[in-house]
Amino acid sequence: MPVPKRKTSRTARDTRRAHDRLTAPAQSLCPQCHQPKLPHTVCPSCGTYKGKEVVQTD
């Protein structure tokens, strides 16, 4: 079974793991009620999408 010849340094290990972090989902503001929402989705607070009401909210 193959075994590494040398110990992996901290720099090499951390460089490899540099892209493993989580990123927050992008958010945009609703043009109707100005509440944060996910892009390309219906606004959960007012129920509009592209200026038209598509879901009735209370």
PDBQT receptor file of N, H, CA, C and O in Angstrom, charges set to zero:
ATOM      1  N   MET A   1       0.844  -1.179   0.000  1.00  0.00    +0.000 N 
ATOM      2  CA  MET A   1       0.000   0.000   0.000  1.00  0.00    +0.000 C 
ATOM      3  C   MET A   1       0.891   1.246   0.000  1.00  0.00    +0.000 C 
ATOM      4  O   MET A   1       1.842   1.321   0.778  1.00  0.00    +0.000 OA
ATOM      5  N   PRO A   2       0.590   2.238  -0.876  1.00  0.00    +0.000 N 
ATOM      6  CA  PRO A   2       1.454   3.416  -0.930  1.00  0.00    +0.000 C 
ATOM      7  C   PRO A   2       1.325   4.283   0.322  1.00  0.00    +0.000 C 
ATOM      8  O   PRO A   2       0.249   4.422   0.903  1.00  0.00    +0.000 OA
ATOM      9  N   VAL A   3       2.434   4.848   0.703  1.00  0.00    +0.000 N 
ATOM     10  H   VAL A   3       3.308   4.736   0.231  1.00  0.00    +0.000 HD
ATOM     11  CA  VAL A   3       2.494   5.698   1.882  1.00  0.00    +0.000 C 
ATOM     12  C   VAL A   3       3.201   6.989   1.481  1.00  0.00    +0.000 C 
ATOM     13  O   VAL A   3       4.170   6.932   0.724  1.00  0.00    +0.000 OA
ATOM     14  N   PRO A   4       2.748   8.170   1.966  1.00  0.00    +0.000 N 
ATOM     15  CA  PRO A   4       3.436   9.421   1.613  1.00  0.00    +0.000 C 
ATOM     16  C   PRO A   4       4.886   9.413   2.098  1.00  0.00    +0.000 C 
ATOM     17  O   PRO A   4       5.191   8.923   3.186  1.00  0.00    +0.000 OA
ATOM     18  N   LYS A   5       5.777   9.971   1.260  1.00  0.00    +0.000 N 
ATOM     19  H   LYS A   5       5.529  10.368   0.377  1.00  0.00    +0.000 HD
ATOM     20  CA  LYS A   5       7.185  10.008   1.636  1.00  0.00    +0.000 C 
ATOM     21  C   LYS A   5       7.459  11.053   2.708  1.00  0.00    +0.000 C 
ATOM     22  O   LYS A   5       8.306  10.861   3.581  1.00  0.00    +0.000 OA
ATOM     23  N   ARG A   6       6.726  12.166   2.629  1.00  0.00    +0.000 N 
ATOM     24  H   ARG A   6       6.038  12.322   1.920  1.00  0.00    +0.000 HD
ATOM     25  CA  ARG A   6       6.960  13.250   3.584  1.00  0.00    +0.000 C 
ATOM     26  C   ARG A   6       5.633  13.703   4.186  1.00  0.00    +0.000 C 
ATOM     27  O   ARG A   6       4.562  13.506   3.612  1.00  0.00    +0.000 OA
ATOM     28  N   LYS A   7       5.743  14.313   5.358  1.00  0.00    +0.000 N 
ATOM     29  H   LYS A   7       6.613  14.472   5.824  1.00  0.00    +0.000 HD
ATOM     30  CA  LYS A   7       4.553  14.862   6.013  1.00  0.00    +0.000 C 
ATOM     31  C   LYS A   7       4.067  16.073   5.223  1.00  0.00    +0.000 C 
ATOM     32  O   LYS A   7       4.870  16.901   4.791  1.00  0.00    +0.000 OA
ATOM     33  N   THR A   8       2.751  16.175   5.034  1.00  0.00    +0.000 N 
ATOM     34  H   THR A   8       2.099  15.502   5.385  1.00  0.00    +0.000 HD
ATOM     35  CA  THR A   8       2.186  17.334   4.341  1.00  0.00    +0.000 C 
ATOM     36  C   THR A   8       2.299  18.554   5.252  1.00  0.00    +0.000 C 
ATOM     37  O   THR A   8       1.875  18.519   6.408  1.00  0.00    +0.000 OA
ATOM     38  N   SER A   9       2.872  19.626   4.722  1.00  0.00    +0.000 N 
ATOM     39  H   SER A   9       3.217  19.654   3.783  1.00  0.00    +0.000 HD
ATOM     40  CA  SER A   9       3.079  20.819   5.533  1.00  0.00    +0.000 C 
ATOM     41  C   SER A   9       1.758  21.533   5.796  1.00  0.00    +0.000 C 
ATOM     42  O   SER A   9       0.763  21.306   5.108  1.00  0.00    +0.000 OA
ATOM     43  N   ARG A  10       1.770  22.383   6.784  1.00  0.00    +0.000 N 
ATOM     44  H   ARG A  10       2.578  22.568   7.343  1.00  0.00    +0.000 HD
ATOM     45  CA  ARG A  10       0.547  23.139   7.111  1.00  0.00    +0.000 C 
ATOM     46  C   ARG A  10       0.128  24.041   5.958  1.00  0.00    +0.000 C 
ATOM     47  O   ARG A  10      -1.064  24.208   5.698  1.00  0.00    +0.000 OA
ATOM     48  N   THR A  11       1.104  24.622   5.267  1.00  0.00    +0.000 N 
ATOM     49  H   THR A  11       2.072  24.486   5.479  1.00  0.00    +0.000 HD
ATOM     50  CA  THR A  11       0.787  25.503   4.145  1.00  0.00    +0.000 C 
ATOM     51  C   THR A  11       0.121  24.738   3.011  1.00  0.00    +0.000 C 
ATOM     52  O   THR A  11      -0.868  25.205   2.447  1.00  0.00    +0.000 OA
ATOM     53  N   ALA A  12       0.647  23.579   2.674  1.00  0.00    +0.000 N 
ATOM     54  H   ALA A  12       1.451  23.200   3.133  1.00  0.00    +0.000 HD
ATOM     55  CA  ALA A  12       0.060  22.779   1.598  1.00  0.00    +0.000 C 
ATOM     56  C   ALA A  12      -1.333  22.305   1.981  1.00  0.00    +0.000 C 
ATOM     57  O   ALA A  12      -2.247  22.318   1.156  1.00  0.00    +0.000 OA
ATOM     58  N   ARG A  13      -1.495  21.888   3.225  1.00  0.00    +0.000 N 
ATOM     59  H   ARG A  13      -0.753  21.877   3.895  1.00  0.00    +0.000 HD
ATOM     60  CA  ARG A  13      -2.805  21.428   3.701  1.00  0.00    +0.000 C 
ATOM     61  C   ARG A  13      -3.831  22.557   3.674  1.00  0.00    +0.000 C 
ATOM     62  O   ARG A  13      -4.954  22.370   3.204  1.00  0.00    +0.000 OA
ATOM     63  N   ASP A  14      -3.448  23.719   4.173  1.00  0.00    +0.000 N 
ATOM     64  H   ASP A  14      -2.536  23.871   4.554  1.00  0.00    +0.000 HD
ATOM     65  CA  ASP A  14      -4.389  24.835   4.237  1.00  0.00    +0.000 C 
ATOM     66  C   ASP A  14      -4.690  25.412   2.859  1.00  0.00    +0.000 C 
ATOM     67  O   ASP A  14      -5.798  25.890   2.618  1.00  0.00    +0.000 OA
ATOM     68  N   THR A  15      -3.707  25.371   1.946  1.00  0.00    +0.000 N 
ATOM     69  H   THR A  15      -2.807  24.982   2.141  1.00  0.00    +0.000 HD
ATOM     70  CA  THR A  15      -3.951  25.832   0.580  1.00  0.00    +0.000 C 
ATOM     71  C   THR A  15      -4.967  24.935  -0.113  1.00  0.00    +0.000 C 
ATOM     72  O   THR A  15      -5.824  25.417  -0.855  1.00  0.00    +0.000 OA
ATOM     73  N   ARG A  16      -4.874  23.659   0.122  1.00  0.00    +0.000 N 
ATOM     74  H   ARG A  16      -4.179  23.267   0.725  1.00  0.00    +0.000 HD
ATOM     75  CA  ARG A  16      -5.819  22.723  -0.479  1.00  0.00    +0.000 C 
ATOM     76  C   ARG A  16      -7.224  22.939   0.072  1.00  0.00    +0.000 C 
ATOM     77  O   ARG A  16      -8.207  22.778  -0.651  1.00  0.00    +0.000 OA
ATOM     78  N   ARG A  17      -7.319  23.295   1.322  1.00  0.00    +0.000 N 
ATOM     79  H   ARG A  17      -6.520  23.426   1.909  1.00  0.00    +0.000 HD
ATOM     80  CA  ARG A  17      -8.621  23.494   1.956  1.00  0.00    +0.000 C 
ATOM     81  C   ARG A  17      -9.169  24.905   1.792  1.00  0.00    +0.000 C 
ATOM     82  O   ARG A  17     -10.227  25.211   2.342  1.00  0.00    +0.000 OA
ATOM     83  N   ALA A  18      -8.489  25.768   1.058  1.00  0.00    +0.000 N 
ATOM     84  H   ALA A  18      -7.630  25.520   0.611  1.00  0.00    +0.000 HD
ATOM     85  CA  ALA A  18      -8.880  27.171   0.954  1.00  0.00    +0.000 C 
ATOM     86  C   ALA A  18     -10.239  27.346   0.289  1.00  0.00    +0.000 C 
ATOM     87  O   ALA A  18     -10.907  28.349   0.541  1.00  0.00    +0.000 OA
ATOM     88  N   HIS A  19     -10.674  26.407  -0.550  1.00  0.00    +0.000 N 
ATOM     89  H   HIS A  19     -10.131  25.593  -0.755  1.00  0.00    +0.000 HD
ATOM     90  CA  HIS A  19     -11.932  26.545  -1.274  1.00  0.00    +0.000 C 
ATOM     91  C   HIS A  19     -13.070  25.788  -0.619  1.00  0.00    +0.000 C 
ATOM     92  O   HIS A  19     -14.162  25.723  -1.183  1.00  0.00    +0.000 OA
ATOM     93  N   ASP A  20     -12.849  25.215   0.551  1.00  0.00    +0.000 N 
ATOM     94  H   ASP A  20     -11.962  25.268   1.010  1.00  0.00    +0.000 HD
ATOM     95  CA  ASP A  20     -13.869  24.384   1.199  1.00  0.00    +0.000 C 
ATOM     96  C   ASP A  20     -14.820  25.176   2.089  1.00  0.00    +0.000 C 
ATOM     97  O   ASP A  20     -15.693  24.584   2.724  1.00  0.00    +0.000 OA
ATOM     98  N   ARG A  21     -14.677  26.485   2.150  1.00  0.00    +0.000 N 
ATOM     99  H   ARG A  21     -13.968  26.965   1.634  1.00  0.00    +0.000 HD
ATOM    100  CA  ARG A  21     -15.526  27.279   3.037  1.00  0.00    +0.000 C 
ATOM    101  C   ARG A  21     -16.936  27.405   2.448  1.00  0.00    +0.000 C 
ATOM    102  O   ARG A  21     -17.138  27.213   1.249  1.00  0.00    +0.000 OA
ATOM    103  N   LEU A  22     -17.887  27.725   3.296  1.00  0.00    +0.000 N 
ATOM    104  H   LEU A  22     -17.723  27.881   4.270  1.00  0.00    +0.000 HD
ATOM    105  CA  LEU A  22     -19.267  27.934   2.872  1.00  0.00    +0.000 C 
ATOM    106  C   LEU A  22     -19.471  29.403   2.522  1.00  0.00    +0.000 C 
ATOM    107  O   LEU A  22     -18.856  30.288   3.116  1.00  0.00    +0.000 OA
ATOM    108  N   THR A  23     -20.336  29.646   1.557  1.00  0.00    +0.000 N 
ATOM    109  H   THR A  23     -20.835  28.927   1.074  1.00  0.00    +0.000 HD
ATOM    110  CA  THR A  23     -20.664  31.020   1.195  1.00  0.00    +0.000 C 
ATOM    111  C   THR A  23     -22.141  31.267   1.467  1.00  0.00    +0.000 C 
ATOM    112  O   THR A  23     -22.967  30.367   1.310  1.00  0.00    +0.000 OA
ATOM    113  N   ALA A  24     -22.463  32.460   1.866  1.00  0.00    +0.000 N 
ATOM    114  H   ALA A  24     -21.792  33.191   1.993  1.00  0.00    +0.000 HD
ATOM    115  CA  ALA A  24     -23.855  32.815   2.138  1.00  0.00    +0.000 C 
ATOM    116  C   ALA A  24     -24.618  32.938   0.823  1.00  0.00    +0.000 C 
ATOM    117  O   ALA A  24     -24.055  33.395  -0.172  1.00  0.00    +0.000 OA
ATOM    118  N   PRO A  25     -25.890  32.538   0.800  1.00  0.00    +0.000 N 
ATOM    119  CA  PRO A  25     -26.663  32.673  -0.443  1.00  0.00    +0.000 C 
ATOM    120  C   PRO A  25     -26.865  34.142  -0.796  1.00  0.00    +0.000 C 
ATOM    121  O   PRO A  25     -26.997  34.994   0.083  1.00  0.00    +0.000 OA
ATOM    122  N   ALA A  26     -26.886  34.423  -2.087  1.00  0.00    +0.000 N 
ATOM    123  H   ALA A  26     -26.779  33.731  -2.801  1.00  0.00    +0.000 HD
ATOM    124  CA  ALA A  26     -27.065  35.791  -2.559  1.00  0.00    +0.000 C 
ATOM    125  C   ALA A  26     -28.483  36.268  -2.244  1.00  0.00    +0.000 C 
ATOM    126  O   ALA A  26     -29.433  35.491  -2.326  1.00  0.00    +0.000 OA
ATOM    127  N   GLN A  27     -28.622  37.518  -1.893  1.00  0.00    +0.000 N 
ATOM    128  H   GLN A  27     -27.850  38.150  -1.827  1.00  0.00    +0.000 HD
ATOM    129  CA  GLN A  27     -29.928  38.088  -1.606  1.00  0.00    +0.000 C 
ATOM    130  C   GLN A  27     -30.090  39.387  -2.375  1.00  0.00    +0.000 C 
ATOM    131  O   GLN A  27     -29.126  40.118  -2.602  1.00  0.00    +0.000 OA
ATOM    132  N   SER A  28     -31.332  39.661  -2.774  1.00  0.00    +0.000 N 
ATOM    133  H   SER A  28     -32.115  39.066  -2.590  1.00  0.00    +0.000 HD
ATOM    134  CA  SER A  28     -31.649  40.925  -3.421  1.00  0.00    +0.000 C 
ATOM    135  C   SER A  28     -32.849  41.526  -2.704  1.00  0.00    +0.000 C 
ATOM    136  O   SER A  28     -33.518  40.854  -1.919  1.00  0.00    +0.000 OA
ATOM    137  N   LEU A  29     -33.112  42.787  -2.979  1.00  0.00    +0.000 N 
ATOM    138  H   LEU A  29     -32.569  43.333  -3.617  1.00  0.00    +0.000 HD
ATOM    139  CA  LEU A  29     -34.245  43.451  -2.340  1.00  0.00    +0.000 C 
ATOM    140  C   LEU A  29     -35.455  43.388  -3.258  1.00  0.00    +0.000 C 
ATOM    141  O   LEU A  29     -35.332  43.556  -4.472  1.00  0.00    +0.000 OA
ATOM    142  N   CYS A  30     -36.614  43.147  -2.682  1.00  0.00    +0.000 N 
ATOM    143  H   CYS A  30     -36.714  43.010  -1.696  1.00  0.00    +0.000 HD
ATOM    144  CA  CYS A  30     -37.863  43.127  -3.437  1.00  0.00    +0.000 C 
ATOM    145  C   CYS A  30     -38.183  44.556  -3.879  1.00  0.00    +0.000 C 
ATOM    146  O   CYS A  30     -38.154  45.466  -3.051  1.00  0.00    +0.000 OA
ATOM    147  N   PRO A  31     -38.487  44.776  -5.156  1.00  0.00    +0.000 N 
ATOM    148  CA  PRO A  31     -38.789  46.139  -5.607  1.00  0.00    +0.000 C 
ATOM    149  C   PRO A  31     -40.116  46.664  -5.063  1.00  0.00    +0.000 C 
ATOM    150  O   PRO A  31     -40.335  47.876  -5.043  1.00  0.00    +0.000 OA
ATOM    151  N   GLN A  32     -41.003  45.772  -4.621  1.00  0.00    +0.000 N 
ATOM    152  H   GLN A  32     -40.825  44.788  -4.637  1.00  0.00    +0.000 HD
ATOM    153  CA  GLN A  32     -42.302  46.211  -4.107  1.00  0.00    +0.000 C 
ATOM    154  C   GLN A  32     -42.231  46.596  -2.630  1.00  0.00    +0.000 C 
ATOM    155  O   GLN A  32     -42.597  47.712  -2.259  1.00  0.00    +0.000 OA
ATOM    156  N   CYS A  33     -41.759  45.671  -1.785  1.00  0.00    +0.000 N 
ATOM    157  H   CYS A  33     -41.462  44.765  -2.086  1.00  0.00    +0.000 HD
ATOM    158  CA  CYS A  33     -41.790  45.905  -0.333  1.00  0.00    +0.000 C 
ATOM    159  C   CYS A  33     -40.401  46.137   0.261  1.00  0.00    +0.000 C 
ATOM    160  O   CYS A  33     -40.287  46.418   1.455  1.00  0.00    +0.000 OA
ATOM    161  N   HIS A  34     -39.343  46.026  -0.548  1.00  0.00    +0.000 N 
ATOM    162  H   HIS A  34     -39.436  45.799  -1.517  1.00  0.00    +0.000 HD
ATOM    163  CA  HIS A  34     -37.961  46.285  -0.136  1.00  0.00    +0.000 C 
ATOM    164  C   HIS A  34     -37.490  45.364   0.984  1.00  0.00    +0.000 C 
ATOM    165  O   HIS A  34     -36.660  45.762   1.801  1.00  0.00    +0.000 OA
ATOM    166  N   GLN A  35     -38.005  44.149   1.033  1.00  0.00    +0.000 N 
ATOM    167  H   GLN A  35     -38.679  43.825   0.369  1.00  0.00    +0.000 HD
ATOM    168  CA  GLN A  35     -37.538  43.140   1.976  1.00  0.00    +0.000 C 
ATOM    169  C   GLN A  35     -36.529  42.233   1.264  1.00  0.00    +0.000 C 
ATOM    170  O   GLN A  35     -36.642  42.029   0.055  1.00  0.00    +0.000 OA
ATOM    171  N   PRO A  36     -35.547  41.684   1.987  1.00  0.00    +0.000 N 
ATOM    172  CA  PRO A  36     -34.589  40.786   1.331  1.00  0.00    +0.000 C 
ATOM    173  C   PRO A  36     -35.250  39.491   0.889  1.00  0.00    +0.000 C 
ATOM    174  O   PRO A  36     -36.094  38.935   1.592  1.00  0.00    +0.000 OA
ATOM    175  N   LYS A  37     -34.849  39.015  -0.302  1.00  0.00    +0.000 N 
ATOM    176  H   LYS A  37     -34.164  39.467  -0.874  1.00  0.00    +0.000 HD
ATOM    177  CA  LYS A  37     -35.373  37.766  -0.847  1.00  0.00    +0.000 C 
ATOM    178  C   LYS A  37     -34.313  37.127  -1.721  1.00  0.00    +0.000 C 
ATOM    179  O   LYS A  37     -33.350  37.787  -2.113  1.00  0.00    +0.000 OA
ATOM    180  N   LEU A  38     -34.477  35.851  -2.031  1.00  0.00    +0.000 N 
ATOM    181  H   LEU A  38     -35.258  35.315  -1.712  1.00  0.00    +0.000 HD
ATOM    182  CA  LEU A  38     -33.556  35.177  -2.930  1.00  0.00    +0.000 C 
ATOM    183  C   LEU A  38     -33.853  35.610  -4.359  1.00  0.00    +0.000 C 
ATOM    184  O   LEU A  38     -35.018  35.811  -4.701  1.00  0.00    +0.000 OA
ATOM    185  N   PRO A  39     -32.836  35.760  -5.203  1.00  0.00    +0.000 N 
ATOM    186  CA  PRO A  39     -33.075  36.170  -6.581  1.00  0.00    +0.000 C 
ATOM    187  C   PRO A  39     -33.869  35.121  -7.352  1.00  0.00    +0.000 C 
ATOM    188  O   PRO A  39     -33.739  33.925  -7.093  1.00  0.00    +0.000 OA
ATOM    189  N   HIS A  40     -34.686  35.566  -8.292  1.00  0.00    +0.000 N 
ATOM    190  H   HIS A  40     -34.792  36.537  -8.503  1.00  0.00    +0.000 HD
ATOM    191  CA  HIS A  40     -35.482  34.705  -9.177  1.00  0.00    +0.000 C 
ATOM    192  C   HIS A  40     -36.488  33.854  -8.414  1.00  0.00    +0.000 C 
ATOM    193  O   HIS A  40     -36.815  32.749  -8.846  1.00  0.00    +0.000 OA
ATOM    194  N   THR A  41     -36.977  34.352  -7.294  1.00  0.00    +0.000 N 
ATOM    195  H   THR A  41     -36.711  35.250  -6.943  1.00  0.00    +0.000 HD
ATOM    196  CA  THR A  41     -38.002  33.651  -6.531  1.00  0.00    +0.000 C 
ATOM    197  C   THR A  41     -39.104  34.632  -6.156  1.00  0.00    +0.000 C 
ATOM    198  O   THR A  41     -38.920  35.848  -6.216  1.00  0.00    +0.000 OA
ATOM    199  N   VAL A  42     -40.243  34.089  -5.771  1.00  0.00    +0.000 N 
ATOM    200  H   VAL A  42     -40.393  33.101  -5.722  1.00  0.00    +0.000 HD
ATOM    201  CA  VAL A  42     -41.356  34.919  -5.313  1.00  0.00    +0.000 C 
ATOM    202  C   VAL A  42     -40.990  35.503  -3.950  1.00  0.00    +0.000 C 
ATOM    203  O   VAL A  42     -40.415  34.813  -3.109  1.00  0.00    +0.000 OA
ATOM    204  N   CYS A  43     -41.321  36.759  -3.737  1.00  0.00    +0.000 N 
ATOM    205  H   CYS A  43     -41.788  37.320  -4.420  1.00  0.00    +0.000 HD
ATOM    206  CA  CYS A  43     -41.047  37.409  -2.454  1.00  0.00    +0.000 C 
ATOM    207  C   CYS A  43     -41.919  36.766  -1.378  1.00  0.00    +0.000 C 
ATOM    208  O   CYS A  43     -43.139  36.719  -1.533  1.00  0.00    +0.000 OA
ATOM    209  N   PRO A  44     -41.328  36.273  -0.298  1.00  0.00    +0.000 N 
ATOM    210  CA  PRO A  44     -42.143  35.621   0.728  1.00  0.00    +0.000 C 
ATOM    211  C   PRO A  44     -42.997  36.588   1.541  1.00  0.00    +0.000 C 
ATOM    212  O   PRO A  44     -43.980  36.163   2.150  1.00  0.00    +0.000 OA
ATOM    213  N   SER A  45     -42.655  37.869   1.570  1.00  0.00    +0.000 N 
ATOM    214  H   SER A  45     -41.857  38.214   1.076  1.00  0.00    +0.000 HD
ATOM    215  CA  SER A  45     -43.428  38.795   2.397  1.00  0.00    +0.000 C 
ATOM    216  C   SER A  45     -44.615  39.405   1.658  1.00  0.00    +0.000 C 
ATOM    217  O   SER A  45     -45.676  39.588   2.254  1.00  0.00    +0.000 OA
ATOM    218  N   CYS A  46     -44.458  39.728   0.353  1.00  0.00    +0.000 N 
ATOM    219  H   CYS A  46     -43.596  39.580  -0.132  1.00  0.00    +0.000 HD
ATOM    220  CA  CYS A  46     -45.574  40.350  -0.359  1.00  0.00    +0.000 C 
ATOM    221  C   CYS A  46     -46.145  39.464  -1.465  1.00  0.00    +0.000 C 
ATOM    222  O   CYS A  46     -47.234  39.752  -1.961  1.00  0.00    +0.000 OA
ATOM    223  N   GLY A  47     -45.457  38.403  -1.868  1.00  0.00    +0.000 N 
ATOM    224  H   GLY A  47     -44.572  38.169  -1.464  1.00  0.00    +0.000 HD
ATOM    225  CA  GLY A  47     -45.983  37.457  -2.848  1.00  0.00    +0.000 C 
ATOM    226  C   GLY A  47     -45.919  37.924  -4.287  1.00  0.00    +0.000 C 
ATOM    227  O   GLY A  47     -46.693  37.445  -5.117  1.00  0.00    +0.000 OA
ATOM    228  N   THR A  48     -45.025  38.839  -4.610  1.00  0.00    +0.000 N 
ATOM    229  H   THR A  48     -44.396  39.227  -3.936  1.00  0.00    +0.000 HD
ATOM    230  CA  THR A  48     -44.927  39.322  -5.991  1.00  0.00    +0.000 C 
ATOM    231  C   THR A  48     -43.700  38.737  -6.673  1.00  0.00    +0.000 C 
ATOM    232  O   THR A  48     -42.715  38.374  -6.029  1.00  0.00    +0.000 OA
ATOM    233  N   TYR A  49     -43.790  38.656  -8.009  1.00  0.00    +0.000 N 
ATOM    234  H   TYR A  49     -44.590  38.951  -8.532  1.00  0.00    +0.000 HD
ATOM    235  CA  TYR A  49     -42.663  38.225  -8.833  1.00  0.00    +0.000 C 
ATOM    236  C   TYR A  49     -42.734  38.995 -10.134  1.00  0.00    +0.000 C 
ATOM    237  O   TYR A  49     -43.741  38.937 -10.840  1.00  0.00    +0.000 OA
ATOM    238  N   LYS A  50     -41.676  39.715 -10.455  1.00  0.00    +0.000 N 
ATOM    239  H   LYS A  50     -40.858  39.763  -9.882  1.00  0.00    +0.000 HD
ATOM    240  CA  LYS A  50     -41.600  40.562 -11.646  1.00  0.00    +0.000 C 
ATOM    241  C   LYS A  50     -42.745  41.562 -11.704  1.00  0.00    +0.000 C 
ATOM    242  O   LYS A  50     -43.312  41.806 -12.769  1.00  0.00    +0.000 OA
ATOM    243  N   GLY A  51     -43.083  42.139 -10.559  1.00  0.00    +0.000 N 
ATOM    244  H   GLY A  51     -42.622  41.941  -9.693  1.00  0.00    +0.000 HD
ATOM    245  CA  GLY A  51     -44.099  43.175 -10.513  1.00  0.00    +0.000 C 
ATOM    246  C   GLY A  51     -45.539  42.696 -10.495  1.00  0.00    +0.000 C 
ATOM    247  O   GLY A  51     -46.456  43.517 -10.459  1.00  0.00    +0.000 OA
ATOM    248  N   LYS A  52     -45.763  41.380 -10.517  1.00  0.00    +0.000 N 
ATOM    249  H   LYS A  52     -45.018  40.713 -10.546  1.00  0.00    +0.000 HD
ATOM    250  CA  LYS A  52     -47.130  40.843 -10.506  1.00  0.00    +0.000 C 
ATOM    251  C   LYS A  52     -47.328  40.005  -9.254  1.00  0.00    +0.000 C 
ATOM    252  O   LYS A  52     -46.422  39.292  -8.825  1.00  0.00    +0.000 OA
ATOM    253  N   GLU A  53     -48.510  40.093  -8.675  1.00  0.00    +0.000 N 
ATOM    254  H   GLU A  53     -49.247  40.672  -9.024  1.00  0.00    +0.000 HD
ATOM    255  CA  GLU A  53     -48.807  39.296  -7.494  1.00  0.00    +0.000 C 
ATOM    256  C   GLU A  53     -49.157  37.875  -7.952  1.00  0.00    +0.000 C 
ATOM    257  O   GLU A  53     -50.125  37.674  -8.686  1.00  0.00    +0.000 OA
ATOM    258  N   VAL A  54     -48.374  36.912  -7.519  1.00  0.00    +0.000 N 
ATOM    259  H   VAL A  54     -47.588  37.075  -6.923  1.00  0.00    +0.000 HD
ATOM    260  CA  VAL A  54     -48.574  35.530  -7.932  1.00  0.00    +0.000 C 
ATOM    261  C   VAL A  54     -49.017  34.652  -6.772  1.00  0.00    +0.000 C 
ATOM    262  O   VAL A  54     -49.590  33.585  -6.991  1.00  0.00    +0.000 OA
ATOM    263  N   VAL A  55     -48.761  35.083  -5.546  1.00  0.00    +0.000 N 
ATOM    264  H   VAL A  55     -48.296  35.950  -5.368  1.00  0.00    +0.000 HD
ATOM    265  CA  VAL A  55     -49.165  34.338  -4.361  1.00  0.00    +0.000 C 
ATOM    266  C   VAL A  55     -49.829  35.313  -3.406  1.00  0.00    +0.000 C 
ATOM    267  O   VAL A  55     -49.290  36.383  -3.121  1.00  0.00    +0.000 OA
ATOM    268  N   GLN A  56     -50.989  34.941  -2.917  1.00  0.00    +0.000 N 
ATOM    269  H   GLN A  56     -51.427  34.072  -3.148  1.00  0.00    +0.000 HD
ATOM    270  CA  GLN A  56     -51.660  35.806  -1.944  1.00  0.00    +0.000 C 
ATOM    271  C   GLN A  56     -51.068  35.576  -0.558  1.00  0.00    +0.000 C 
ATOM    272  O   GLN A  56     -50.922  34.438  -0.113  1.00  0.00    +0.000 OA
ATOM    273  N   THR A  57     -50.735  36.654   0.105  1.00  0.00    +0.000 N 
ATOM    274  H   THR A  57     -50.853  37.579  -0.257  1.00  0.00    +0.000 HD
ATOM    275  CA  THR A  57     -50.197  36.564   1.472  1.00  0.00    +0.000 C 
ATOM    276  C   THR A  57     -51.169  37.262   2.411  1.00  0.00    +0.000 C 
ATOM    277  O   THR A  57     -51.963  38.113   2.010  1.00  0.00    +0.000 OA
ATOM    278  N   ASP A  58     -51.077  36.873   3.654  1.00  0.00    +0.000 N 
ATOM    279  H   ASP A  58     -50.432  36.181   3.979  1.00  0.00    +0.000 HD
ATOM    280  CA  ASP A  58     -51.978  37.471   4.668  1.00  0.00    +0.000 C 
ATOM    281  C   ASP A  58     -51.501  38.818   5.104  1.00  0.00    +0.000 C 
ATOM    282  O   ASP A  58     -52.135  39.456   5.945  1.00  0.00    +0.000 OA
TER     283      ASP A  58
